[in-house]
Amino acid sequence: KQEVTQIPAALSVPEGENLVLNCSFTDSAIYNLQWFRQDPGKGLTSLLLIQSSQREQTSGRLNASLDKSSGRSTLYIAASQPGDSATYLCAVRSNDYKLSFGAGTTVTVRA
Amino acid sequence: KAGVTQTPRYLIKTRGQQVTLSCSPISGHRSVSWYQQTPGQGLQFLFEYFSETQRNKGNFPGRFSGRQFSNSRSEMNVSTLELGDSALYLCASSGGTSVFFTGELFFGEGSRLTVL
């Protein structure tokens, strides 16, 4: 059974600092990994999708890396802004196509 | 392009009742999946449909069921509601082009169910 862990559960940074969010998974037989953000009471917004054959994906200030052998993915957000405050979740789709979510990291960017 | 639409957005039920939630995927998407989100358990996968066929199911009791129609719209039903079923129910669609391809997931805003 795939277990997905996100550490830390919460972090607070001053505006302008780079954010580093971690996601680890126990079974390296994955199909893809997707990062989302969720604002309070809202649905999930897709940030980046990394297929199992890829090592990283980039979109604007966001960069996500994937290391299947070590069971890790990292989401980098450059030059954080108060609007980046949200909960960030990673989701791992295993080769049996089941999706497993981490508990999320709640980010607060202080102005 | 319209996003994933879930209805109703909010609803209140009492124990023992049943509820049906609806999800309209992004136009052209044939895969729809459902999730339950609670503060204690986080996001948990319920089931996934592709072209009217359930292709994956999470570890939920049989009170939770779903279906997908020929236009890709999906419904989920929860019978004999319990207090613990109070949650945000999220639906996501994906533009997978075959039964064995799963692409990027796009989520709706969710249906918040409160069971009294």
gemmi code that builds the backbone of each chain (N, CA, C; Angstrom):
import gemmi

chains = {
    "A": [
        ("LYS", (0.855, -1.179, 0.000), (0.000, 0.000, 0.000), (0.900, 1.240, 0.000)),
        ("GLN", (0.619, 2.142, -0.917), (1.419, 3.356, -1.032), (1.148, 4.294, 0.138)),
        ("GLU", (2.223, 4.745, 0.778), (2.113, 5.736, 1.852), (2.822, 7.003, 1.399)),
        ("VAL", (2.146, 8.127, 1.523), (2.710, 9.406, 1.081), (2.823, 10.325, 2.295)),
        ("THR", (4.009, 10.879, 2.498), (4.270, 11.725, 3.663), (4.765, 13.083, 3.229)),
        ("GLN", (4.245, 14.108, 3.859), (4.700, 15.469, 3.589), (5.169, 16.097, 4.900)),
        ("ILE", (6.423, 16.491, 4.877), (7.028, 17.118, 6.047), (7.728, 18.404, 5.602)),
        ("PRO", (7.539, 19.560, 6.312), (6.778, 19.673, 7.554), (5.281, 19.793, 7.301)),
        ("ALA", (4.493, 19.705, 8.364), (3.051, 19.873, 8.229), (2.695, 21.337, 8.008)),
        ("ALA", (3.553, 22.230, 8.513), (3.293, 23.658, 8.351), (4.612, 24.407, 8.385)),
        ("LEU", (4.652, 25.527, 7.665), (5.811, 26.398, 7.771), (5.404, 27.824, 7.462)),
        ("SER", (6.157, 28.736, 8.054), (5.890, 30.160, 7.893), (7.187, 30.833, 7.463)),
        ("VAL", (7.122, 31.624, 6.404), (8.327, 32.279, 5.888), (8.025, 33.736, 5.587)),
        ("PRO", (9.040, 34.586, 5.581), (8.815, 35.981, 5.185), (8.732, 36.080, 3.664)),
        ("GLU", (8.024, 37.063, 3.211), (7.870, 37.293, 1.778), (9.235, 37.413, 1.110)),
        ("GLY", (9.360, 36.799, -0.059), (10.612, 36.846, -0.816), (11.498, 35.629, -0.624)),
        ("GLU", (11.264, 34.906, 0.447), (12.080, 33.710, 0.689), (11.621, 32.578, -0.237)),
        ("ASN", (12.563, 31.711, -0.604), (12.212, 30.546, -1.424), (11.607, 29.455, -0.544)),
        ("LEU", (10.607, 28.762, -1.103), (9.946, 27.692, -0.370), (10.405, 26.340, -0.892)),
        ("VAL", (10.607, 25.396, 0.022), (10.979, 24.033, -0.352), (10.023, 23.080, 0.361)),
        ("LEU", (9.199, 22.392, -0.419), (8.205, 21.490, 0.149), (8.547, 20.060, -0.264)),
        ("ASN", (8.463, 19.157, 0.700), (8.889, 17.781, 0.462), (7.730, 16.792, 0.443)),
        ("CYS", (7.873, 15.782, -0.376), (6.888, 14.708, -0.483), (7.667, 13.402, -0.627)),
        ("SER", (7.380, 12.435, 0.246), (8.044, 11.131, 0.118), (7.001, 10.039, -0.007)),
        ("PHE", (7.350, 8.986, -0.725), (6.427, 7.885, -0.945), (7.170, 6.566, -0.792)),
        ("THR", (6.430, 5.527, -0.415), (7.073, 4.275, -0.025), (7.279, 3.302, -1.184)),
        ("ASP", (6.437, 3.367, -2.197), (6.532, 2.436, -3.321), (6.976, 3.210, -4.559)),
        ("SER", (8.128, 2.839, -5.091), (8.687, 3.601, -6.218), (8.033, 3.257, -7.556)),
        ("ALA", (7.131, 2.265, -7.560), (6.444, 1.892, -8.803), (5.284, 2.841, -9.047)),
        ("ILE", (5.628, 4.054, -9.460), (4.591, 5.058, -9.635), (4.373, 5.358, -11.106)),
        ("TYR", (3.157, 5.830, -11.404), (2.793, 6.216, -12.762), (3.065, 7.702, -12.973)),
        ("ASN", (2.631, 8.515, -12.003), (2.948, 9.931, -12.037), (2.782, 10.528, -10.645)),
        ("LEU", (3.192, 11.775, -10.504), (3.056, 12.497, -9.243), (2.573, 13.903, -9.578)),
        ("GLN", (1.630, 14.384, -8.811), (1.042, 15.694, -9.100), (1.051, 16.536, -7.833)),
        ("TRP", (1.386, 17.806, -7.975), (1.330, 18.770, -6.882), (0.098, 19.661, -7.055)),
        ("PHE", (-0.557, 19.923, -5.901), (-1.741, 20.770, -5.885), (-1.599, 21.824, -4.800)),
        ("ARG", (-2.365, 22.894, -4.931), (-2.558, 23.800, -3.809), (-4.052, 23.825, -3.496)),
        ("GLN", (-4.338, 24.046, -2.214), (-5.724, 24.120, -1.795), (-5.878, 25.310, -0.860)),
        ("ASP", (-6.800, 26.194, -1.191), (-7.145, 27.303, -0.330), (-8.280, 26.853, 0.591)),
        ("PRO", (-8.414, 27.452, 1.768), (-9.403, 26.994, 2.753), (-10.810, 26.864, 2.171)),
        ("GLY", (-11.418, 25.700, 2.355), (-12.789, 25.470, 1.917), (-12.963, 25.317, 0.420)),
        ("LYS", (-11.855, 25.265, -0.302), (-11.931, 25.192, -1.767), (-11.457, 23.842, -2.284)),
        ("GLY", (-11.621, 23.653, -3.593), (-11.091, 22.456, -4.220), (-9.593, 22.577, -4.429)),
        ("LEU", (-9.033, 21.591, -5.114), (-7.595, 21.565, -5.360), (-7.284, 22.164, -6.729)),
        ("THR", (-6.219, 22.947, -6.764), (-5.759, 23.520, -8.025), (-4.466, 22.833, -8.429)),
        ("SER", (-4.438, 22.295, -9.638), (-3.243, 21.600, -10.104), (-2.107, 22.587, -10.340)),
        ("LEU", (-0.922, 22.216, -9.852), (0.262, 23.047, -10.044), (1.192, 22.433, -11.084)),
        ("LEU", (1.608, 21.196, -10.829), (2.542, 20.526, -11.726), (2.266, 19.032, -11.717)),
        ("LEU", (2.432, 18.404, -12.877), (2.312, 16.960, -13.016), (3.634, 16.435, -13.537)),
        ("ILE", (4.193, 15.438, -12.867), (5.440, 14.820, -13.332), (5.161, 13.355, -13.654)),
        ("GLN", (5.417, 12.971, -14.885), (5.272, 11.571, -15.254), (6.461, 10.784, -14.713)),
        ("SER", (6.304, 9.485, -14.595), (7.343, 8.672, -13.955), (8.668, 8.713, -14.706)),
        ("SER", (8.619, 8.997, -16.000), (9.842, 9.029, -16.801), (10.564, 10.370, -16.720)),
        ("GLN", (9.934, 11.353, -16.062), (10.518, 12.694, -15.992), (11.252, 12.897, -14.676)),
        ("ARG", (12.204, 13.837, -14.675), (12.947, 14.153, -13.455), (12.467, 15.460, -12.841)),
        ("GLU", (11.922, 16.362, -13.673), (11.426, 17.617, -13.131), (10.453, 18.271, -14.104)),
        ("GLN", (9.688, 19.223, -13.523), (8.773, 20.037, -14.311), (8.839, 21.456, -13.766)),
        ("THR", (8.663, 22.425, -14.653), (8.750, 23.821, -14.239), (7.572, 24.593, -14.801)),
        ("SER", (7.071, 25.528, -13.973), (6.029, 26.435, -14.432), (6.188, 27.746, -13.679)),
        ("GLY", (6.663, 28.754, -14.366), (6.857, 30.049, -13.732), (7.807, 29.971, -12.554)),
        ("ARG", (7.326, 30.376, -11.366), (8.178, 30.339, -10.169), (8.226, 28.951, -9.532)),
        ("LEU", (7.505, 28.003, -10.094), (7.427, 26.670, -9.510), (8.307, 25.677, -10.252)),
        ("ASN", (8.974, 24.833, -9.461), (9.776, 23.750, -10.034), (9.584, 22.532, -9.144)),
        ("ALA", (9.275, 21.404, -9.769), (9.117, 20.168, -9.011), (10.084, 19.130, -9.544)),
        ("SER", (10.741, 18.433, -8.644), (11.654, 17.361, -9.032), (11.101, 16.026, -8.564)),
        ("LEU", (11.549, 14.963, -9.224), (11.110, 13.616, -8.862), (12.303, 12.682, -8.865)),
        ("ASP", (12.489, 11.971, -7.759), (13.521, 10.944, -7.660), (12.825, 9.655, -7.224)),
        ("LYS", (12.482, 8.832, -8.205), (11.723, 7.615, -7.891), (12.520, 6.653, -7.025)),
        ("SER", (13.806, 6.543, -7.286), (14.619, 5.547, -6.570), (14.657, 5.820, -5.070)),
        ("SER", (14.633, 7.095, -4.704), (14.641, 7.432, -3.279), (13.235, 7.723, -2.762)),
        ("GLY", (12.237, 7.673, -3.630), (10.851, 7.906, -3.220), (10.601, 9.324, -2.764)),
        ("ARG", (11.130, 10.297, -3.513), (10.984, 11.685, -3.085), (10.656, 12.611, -4.235)),
        ("SER", (9.861, 13.629, -3.901), (9.626, 14.737, -4.808), (9.717, 16.026, -3.990)),
        ("THR", (10.250, 17.058, -4.626), (10.388, 18.349, -3.964), (9.765, 19.432, -4.827)),
        ("LEU", (8.970, 20.282, -4.202), (8.382, 21.433, -4.884), (9.090, 22.692, -4.393)),
        ("TYR", (9.664, 23.427, -5.343), (10.329, 24.683, -5.037), (9.460, 25.837, -5.533)),
        ("ILE", (9.262, 26.819, -4.667), (8.560, 28.036, -5.071), (9.513, 29.195, -4.833)),
        ("ALA", (9.890, 29.855, -5.909), (10.864, 30.941, -5.801), (10.184, 32.246, -5.402)),
        ("ALA", (10.920, 33.030, -4.633), (10.486, 34.392, -4.273), (9.021, 34.410, -3.815)),
        ("SER", (8.770, 33.773, -2.690), (7.392, 33.595, -2.218), (6.674, 34.935, -2.011)),
        ("GLN", (5.353, 34.877, -2.188), (4.488, 36.045, -2.036), (3.353, 35.685, -1.083)),
        ("PRO", (2.720, 36.671, -0.451), (1.595, 36.346, 0.453), (0.508, 35.527, -0.225)),
        ("GLY", (0.296, 35.717, -1.529), (-0.696, 34.948, -2.278), (-0.354, 33.474, -2.416)),
        ("ASP", (0.877, 33.100, -2.060), (1.266, 31.691, -2.090), (0.813, 30.957, -0.834)),
        ("SER", (0.273, 31.683, 0.128), (-0.205, 31.049, 1.360), (-1.367, 30.121, 1.037)),
        ("ALA", (-1.199, 28.857, 1.379), (-2.190, 27.820, 1.054), (-1.663, 26.508, 1.609)),
        ("THR", (-2.449, 25.452, 1.426), (-1.968, 24.109, 1.729), (-1.565, 23.449, 0.426)),
        ("TYR", (-0.381, 22.848, 0.432), (0.161, 22.200, -0.756), (0.136, 20.685, -0.550)),
        ("LEU", (-0.460, 19.995, -1.500), (-0.579, 18.540, -1.397), (0.101, 17.869, -2.579)),
        ("CYS", (0.708, 16.732, -2.301), (1.212, 15.928, -3.405), (0.373, 14.656, -3.493)),
        ("ALA", (0.190, 14.193, -4.697), (-0.589, 12.984, -4.959), (0.223, 12.059, -5.835)),
        ("VAL", (0.305, 10.824, -5.422), (1.076, 9.828, -6.151), (0.136, 8.803, -6.759)),
        ("ARG", (0.243, 8.626, -8.082), (-0.547, 7.576, -8.722), (0.371, 6.389, -8.951)),
        ("SER", (0.011, 5.286, -8.345), (0.820, 4.083, -8.460), (0.531, 3.374, -9.777)),
        ("ASN", (1.316, 2.355, -10.067), (1.134, 1.636, -11.326), (-0.177, 0.863, -11.396)),
        ("ASP", (-0.831, 0.666, -10.238), (-2.173, 0.055, -10.274), (-3.240, 1.135, -10.427)),
        ("TYR", (-2.789, 2.372, -10.700), (-3.632, 3.530, -11.005), (-4.371, 4.103, -9.809)),
        ("LYS", (-4.115, 3.571, -8.601), (-4.726, 4.159, -7.419), (-3.951, 5.414, -7.028)),
        ("LEU", (-4.691, 6.383, -6.502), (-4.106, 7.674, -6.145), (-4.008, 7.776, -4.632)),
        ("SER", (-2.837, 8.197, -4.145), (-2.628, 8.391, -2.713), (-2.150, 9.811, -2.472)),
        ("PHE", (-2.764, 10.470, -1.485), (-2.423, 11.852, -1.176), (-1.617, 11.940, 0.110)),
        ("GLY", (-0.729, 12.923, 0.157), (-0.106, 13.287, 1.410), (-1.074, 14.139, 2.209)),
        ("ALA", (-0.729, 14.387, 3.472), (-1.600, 15.191, 4.342), (-1.464, 16.683, 4.075)),
        ("GLY", (-0.419, 17.053, 3.334), (-0.262, 18.457, 2.961), (0.683, 19.228, 3.854)),
        ("THR", (1.210, 20.306, 3.304), (2.011, 21.273, 4.054), (1.304, 22.620, 3.958)),
        ("THR", (0.969, 23.186, 5.115), (0.296, 24.485, 5.135), (1.340, 25.585, 5.212)),
        ("VAL", (1.329, 26.435, 4.203), (2.342, 27.483, 4.069), (1.726, 28.842, 4.373)),
        ("THR", (2.435, 29.611, 5.185), (2.059, 31.001, 5.448), (3.224, 31.879, 5.031)),
        ("VAL", (2.962, 32.819, 4.134), (3.993, 33.765, 3.706), (3.657, 35.113, 4.333)),
        ("ARG", (4.541, 35.588, 5.198), (4.311, 36.827, 5.944), (4.772, 38.032, 5.139)),
        ("ALA", (3.897, 39.043, 5.056), (4.237, 40.263, 4.311), (5.237, 41.122, 5.077)),
    ],
    "B": [
        ("LYS", (-12.961, 27.540, -21.294), (-13.318, 26.129, -21.081), (-13.825, 25.983, -19.657)),
        ("ALA", (-15.054, 25.512, -19.469), (-15.626, 25.373, -18.147), (-14.867, 24.318, -17.368)),
        ("GLY", (-14.769, 24.526, -16.031), (-14.077, 23.568, -15.188), (-15.006, 22.464, -14.741)),
        ("VAL", (-14.569, 21.744, -13.728), (-15.365, 20.663, -13.150), (-16.441, 21.288, -12.266)),
        ("THR", (-17.682, 20.876, -12.460), (-18.802, 21.448, -11.717), (-19.417, 20.410, -10.796)),
        ("GLN", (-19.520, 20.772, -9.519), (-20.120, 19.867, -8.548), (-21.372, 20.513, -7.956)),
        ("THR", (-22.407, 19.709, -7.826), (-23.640, 20.187, -7.191), (-24.192, 19.109, -6.264)),
        ("PRO", (-24.844, 19.493, -5.161), (-24.899, 20.862, -4.658), (-23.582, 21.232, -3.969)),
        ("ARG", (-23.375, 22.477, -3.699), (-22.145, 22.898, -3.025), (-22.203, 22.634, -1.521)),
        ("TYR", (-23.376, 22.810, -0.945), (-23.560, 22.579, 0.484), (-24.873, 21.836, 0.706)),
        ("LEU", (-24.845, 20.931, 1.665), (-26.084, 20.269, 2.031), (-25.989, 19.723, 3.447)),
        ("ILE", (-27.160, 19.687, 4.077), (-27.267, 19.180, 5.442), (-28.274, 18.042, 5.444)),
        ("LYS", (-27.878, 16.921, 6.023), (-28.727, 15.743, 6.109), (-28.717, 15.247, 7.549)),
        ("THR", (-29.646, 14.347, 7.846), (-29.656, 13.725, 9.163), (-29.250, 12.257, 9.041)),
        ("ARG", (-28.825, 11.713, 10.152), (-28.387, 10.307, 10.180), (-29.469, 9.393, 9.610)),
        ("GLY", (-29.054, 8.422, 8.833), (-29.968, 7.463, 8.251), (-30.485, 7.836, 6.873)),
        ("GLN", (-30.385, 9.125, 6.531), (-30.821, 9.536, 5.196), (-29.780, 9.122, 4.155)),
        ("GLN", (-30.120, 9.362, 2.910), (-29.161, 9.123, 1.847), (-28.949, 10.420, 1.063)),
        ("VAL", (-27.848, 10.474, 0.326), (-27.526, 11.688, -0.405), (-26.920, 11.313, -1.762)),
        ("THR", (-27.213, 12.132, -2.750), (-26.628, 11.959, -4.083), (-25.930, 13.241, -4.484)),
        ("LEU", (-24.674, 13.114, -4.879), (-23.872, 14.256, -5.312), (-23.570, 14.104, -6.796)),
        ("SER", (-23.496, 15.240, -7.480), (-23.308, 15.206, -8.924), (-22.021, 15.905, -9.333)),
        ("CYS", (-21.425, 15.415, -10.404), (-20.177, 15.985, -10.912), (-20.217, 16.012, -12.433)),
        ("SER", (-20.007, 17.193, -13.001), (-19.882, 17.321, -14.457), (-18.428, 17.614, -14.787)),
        ("PRO", (-17.771, 16.723, -15.524), (-16.343, 16.917, -15.807), (-16.114, 17.979, -16.869)),
        ("ILE", (-14.856, 18.305, -17.051), (-14.479, 19.206, -18.133), (-14.859, 18.550, -19.456)),
        ("SER", (-15.356, 19.353, -20.368), (-15.797, 18.820, -21.656), (-14.669, 18.039, -22.324)),
        ("GLY", (-15.002, 16.816, -22.741), (-14.002, 15.970, -23.403), (-13.295, 15.012, -22.468)),
        ("HIS", (-13.375, 15.254, -21.156), (-12.757, 14.339, -20.202), (-13.661, 13.135, -19.982)),
        ("ARG", (-13.059, 11.960, -19.987), (-13.867, 10.753, -19.814), (-13.611, 10.053, -18.473)),
        ("SER", (-12.636, 10.547, -17.714), (-12.326, 9.939, -16.418), (-12.808, 10.855, -15.304)),
        ("VAL", (-13.542, 10.287, -14.352), (-14.021, 11.034, -13.189), (-13.680, 10.232, -11.936)),
        ("SER", (-13.140, 10.923, -10.945), (-12.825, 10.252, -9.687), (-13.392, 11.069, -8.530)),
        ("TRP", (-13.623, 10.387, -7.417), (-14.240, 10.999, -6.239), (-13.353, 10.807, -5.024)),
        ("TYR", (-13.371, 11.822, -4.137), (-12.547, 11.811, -2.957), (-13.331, 12.369, -1.776)),
        ("GLN", (-12.986, 11.878, -0.588), (-13.546, 12.412, 0.644), (-12.431, 13.120, 1.399)),
        ("GLN", (-12.704, 14.331, 1.859), (-11.699, 15.063, 2.624), (-12.270, 15.437, 3.983)),
        ("THR", (-11.581, 15.008, 5.031), (-11.944, 15.357, 6.397), (-10.701, 15.838, 7.125)),
        ("PRO", (-10.872, 16.646, 8.179), (-9.698, 17.129, 8.920), (-8.876, 15.985, 9.512)),
        ("GLY", (-9.542, 14.924, 9.929), (-8.827, 13.842, 10.589), (-8.136, 12.868, 9.642)),
        ("GLN", (-8.768, 12.558, 8.532), (-8.252, 11.544, 7.607), (-7.619, 12.118, 6.350)),
        ("GLY", (-7.752, 13.410, 6.143), (-7.190, 14.001, 4.934), (-8.000, 13.608, 3.714)),
        ("LEU", (-7.322, 13.552, 2.572), (-7.973, 13.219, 1.311), (-7.904, 11.723, 1.087)),
        ("GLN", (-9.058, 11.113, 0.892), (-9.087, 9.683, 0.645), (-9.829, 9.390, -0.646)),
        ("PHE", (-9.271, 8.493, -1.421), (-9.823, 8.117, -2.713), (-11.042, 7.219, -2.528)),
        ("LEU", (-12.131, 7.548, -3.229), (-13.359, 6.749, -3.170), (-13.445, 5.780, -4.346)),
        ("PHE", (-13.555, 6.318, -5.544), (-13.599, 5.495, -6.752), (-13.332, 6.337, -7.978)),
        ("GLU", (-13.049, 5.618, -9.068), (-12.735, 6.271, -10.336), (-13.478, 5.569, -11.459)),
        ("TYR", (-14.017, 6.358, -12.372), (-14.750, 5.835, -13.516), (-14.108, 6.312, -14.807)),
        ("PHE", (-14.150, 5.430, -15.791), (-13.714, 5.779, -17.139), (-14.711, 5.173, -18.111)),
        ("SER", (-15.295, 6.002, -18.950), (-16.287, 5.547, -19.932), (-17.306, 4.609, -19.303)),
        ("GLU", (-17.902, 5.060, -18.208), (-19.008, 4.388, -17.518), (-18.587, 3.137, -16.746)),
        ("THR", (-17.300, 2.825, -16.726), (-16.817, 1.629, -16.018), (-15.996, 2.045, -14.812)),
        ("GLN", (-16.278, 1.412, -13.674), (-15.466, 1.689, -12.496), (-14.151, 0.930, -12.645)),
        ("ARG", (-13.037, 1.675, -12.634), (-11.766, 0.998, -12.841), (-10.900, 0.965, -11.595)),
        ("ASN", (-11.332, 1.646, -10.538), (-10.594, 1.612, -9.285), (-11.527, 1.976, -8.145)),
        ("LYS", (-11.263, 1.394, -6.987), (-12.126, 1.664, -5.847), (-11.275, 1.751, -4.608)),
        ("GLY", (-11.571, 2.702, -3.751), (-10.857, 2.830, -2.488), (-11.476, 1.939, -1.423)),
        ("ASN", (-11.014, 2.115, -0.197), (-11.447, 1.263, 0.910), (-12.579, 1.894, 1.702)),
        ("PHE", (-13.714, 2.011, 1.094), (-14.900, 2.553, 1.741), (-15.991, 1.492, 1.763)),
        ("PRO", (-16.891, 1.582, 2.772), (-17.965, 0.582, 2.849), (-18.916, 0.686, 1.666)),
        ("GLY", (-19.728, -0.359, 1.499), (-20.638, -0.430, 0.376), (-21.712, 0.641, 0.368)),
        ("ARG", (-21.846, 1.374, 1.479), (-22.816, 2.481, 1.515), (-22.439, 3.585, 0.504)),
        ("PHE", (-21.183, 3.592, 0.137), (-20.703, 4.577, -0.840), (-20.707, 3.926, -2.227)),
        ("SER", (-21.408, 4.530, -3.132), (-21.470, 3.987, -4.488), (-21.441, 5.120, -5.494)),
        ("GLY", (-21.178, 4.768, -6.724), (-21.132, 5.796, -7.752), (-21.495, 5.214, -9.097)),
        ("ARG", (-21.629, 6.112, -10.041), (-21.852, 5.680, -11.414), (-21.463, 6.808, -12.355)),
        ("GLN", (-21.261, 6.439, -13.600), (-20.936, 7.438, -14.614), (-21.863, 7.213, -15.797)),
        ("PHE", (-22.330, 8.300, -16.354), (-23.271, 8.240, -17.468), (-22.534, 8.357, -18.800)),
        ("SER", (-23.259, 8.141, -19.868), (-22.636, 8.141, -21.195), (-22.068, 9.509, -21.573)),
        ("ASN", (-22.560, 10.575, -20.947), (-22.015, 11.917, -21.227), (-20.870, 12.269, -20.274)),
        ("SER", (-20.379, 11.286, -19.546), (-19.262, 11.383, -18.593), (-19.631, 12.017, -17.262)),
        ("ARG", (-20.824, 12.573, -17.136), (-21.259, 13.075, -15.830), (-21.306, 11.915, -14.838)),
        ("SER", (-21.019, 12.231, -13.588), (-20.960, 11.165, -12.597), (-21.772, 11.560, -11.372)),
        ("GLU", (-22.260, 10.582, -10.688), (-22.932, 10.779, -9.416), (-22.337, 9.833, -8.397)),
        ("MET", (-22.318, 10.279, -7.142), (-22.009, 9.364, -6.069), (-23.142, 9.409, -5.062)),
        ("ASN", (-23.381, 8.286, -4.446), (-24.474, 8.141, -3.500), (-23.938, 7.584, -2.187)),
        ("VAL", (-24.434, 8.145, -1.103), (-24.112, 7.597, 0.212), (-25.441, 7.269, 0.890)),
        ("SER", (-25.608, 6.024, 1.237), (-26.853, 5.606, 1.883), (-26.630, 5.495, 3.399)),
        ("THR", (-27.721, 5.495, 4.124), (-27.693, 5.338, 5.587), (-26.586, 6.194, 6.193)),
        ("LEU", (-26.719, 7.486, 6.049), (-25.677, 8.421, 6.473), (-25.350, 8.284, 7.952)),
        ("GLU", (-24.050, 8.426, 8.240), (-23.544, 8.428, 9.608), (-22.889, 9.785, 9.870)),
        ("LEU", (-22.757, 10.116, 11.165), (-22.147, 11.403, 11.519), (-20.761, 11.539, 10.889)),
        ("GLY", (-20.033, 10.436, 10.843), (-18.674, 10.444, 10.302), (-18.585, 10.668, 8.806)),
        ("ASP", (-19.720, 10.706, 8.140), (-19.713, 10.962, 6.698), (-19.641, 12.452, 6.392)),
        ("SER", (-19.740, 13.275, 7.439), (-19.604, 14.724, 7.240), (-18.218, 15.010, 6.680)),
        ("ALA", (-18.172, 15.657, 5.541), (-16.894, 15.865, 4.864), (-17.088, 16.749, 3.655)),
        ("LEU", (-15.956, 17.116, 3.064), (-15.966, 17.766, 1.754), (-15.737, 16.666, 0.718)),
        ("TYR", (-16.668, 16.506, -0.192), (-16.547, 15.492, -1.232), (-16.109, 16.173, -2.529)),
        ("LEU", (-14.969, 15.734, -3.007), (-14.365, 16.342, -4.183), (-14.415, 15.401, -5.366)),
        ("CYS", (-14.646, 15.992, -6.513), (-14.663, 15.245, -7.766), (-13.549, 15.806, -8.644)),
        ("ALA", (-12.924, 14.938, -9.405), (-11.878, 15.378, -10.321), (-12.075, 14.716, -11.677)),
        ("SER", (-11.718, 15.423, -12.721), (-11.781, 14.805, -14.039), (-10.393, 14.821, -14.673)),
        ("SER", (-10.218, 13.928, -15.610), (-8.925, 13.780, -16.272), (-9.142, 13.503, -17.736)),
        ("GLY", (-8.249, 14.036, -18.556), (-8.392, 13.873, -19.997), (-7.686, 12.663, -20.530)),
        ("GLY", (-7.701, 11.558, -19.789), (-7.078, 10.337, -20.269), (-7.709, 9.893, -21.572)),
        ("THR", (-6.892, 9.446, -22.471), (-7.393, 9.101, -23.802), (-7.652, 7.612, -23.974)),
        ("SER", (-7.315, 6.799, -22.984), (-7.603, 5.372, -23.070), (-7.775, 4.847, -21.654)),
        ("VAL", (-8.220, 3.638, -21.563), (-8.457, 3.053, -20.248), (-7.179, 3.030, -19.425)),
        ("PHE", (-6.044, 2.908, -20.056), (-4.804, 2.741, -19.295), (-3.907, 3.962, -19.293)),
        ("PHE", (-4.480, 5.135, -19.606), (-3.701, 6.360, -19.509), (-4.401, 7.309, -18.549)),
        ("THR", (-3.663, 7.847, -17.640), (-4.241, 8.794, -16.686), (-3.439, 10.077, -16.732)),
        ("GLY", (-4.097, 11.147, -17.081), (-3.400, 12.414, -17.178), (-3.600, 13.284, -15.970)),
        ("GLU", (-3.462, 14.572, -16.168), (-3.556, 15.541, -15.089), (-4.985, 15.610, -14.537)),
        ("LEU", (-5.069, 15.703, -13.220), (-6.373, 15.780, -12.563), (-6.788, 17.238, -12.370)),
        ("PHE", (-8.068, 17.507, -12.623), (-8.645, 18.823, -12.390), (-9.819, 18.650, -11.441)),
        ("PHE", (-9.795, 19.395, -10.337), (-10.794, 19.230, -9.299), (-11.889, 20.282, -9.369)),
        ("GLY", (-13.080, 19.885, -8.895), (-14.160, 20.833, -8.673), (-14.017, 21.473, -7.302)),
        ("GLU", (-14.969, 22.350, -6.962), (-14.924, 23.065, -5.694), (-15.423, 22.216, -4.532)),
        ("GLY", (-16.062, 21.097, -4.840), (-16.494, 20.199, -3.785), (-17.931, 20.402, -3.341)),
        ("SER", (-18.448, 19.373, -2.703), (-19.767, 19.423, -2.060), (-19.546, 19.175, -0.574)),
        ("ARG", (-19.933, 20.157, 0.221), (-19.728, 20.004, 1.666), (-20.982, 19.423, 2.285)),
        ("LEU", (-20.835, 18.230, 2.828), (-21.949, 17.499, 3.437), (-21.820, 17.562, 4.949)),
        ("THR", (-22.894, 17.972, 5.596), (-22.964, 17.940, 7.057), (-24.074, 16.980, 7.460)),
        ("VAL", (-23.735, 16.023, 8.296), (-24.710, 15.042, 8.780), (-24.989, 15.319, 10.244)),
        ("LEU", (-26.251, 15.569, 10.558), (-26.629, 15.893, 11.941), (-27.300, 14.709, 12.623)),
    ],
}
model = gemmi.Model(1)
for chain_id, residues in chains.items():
    chain = gemmi.Chain(chain_id)
    for i, (resn, *xyz) in enumerate(residues, 1):
        res = gemmi.Residue()
        res.name, res.seqid = resn, gemmi.SeqId(i, " ")
        for name, pos in zip(("N", "CA", "C"), xyz):
            atom = gemmi.Atom()
            atom.name, atom.element = name, gemmi.Element(name[0])
            atom.pos, atom.b_iso = gemmi.Position(*pos), 0.0
            res.add_atom(atom)
        chain.add_residue(res)
    model.add_chain(chain)
structure = gemmi.Structure()
structure.add_model(model)
structure.setup_entities()
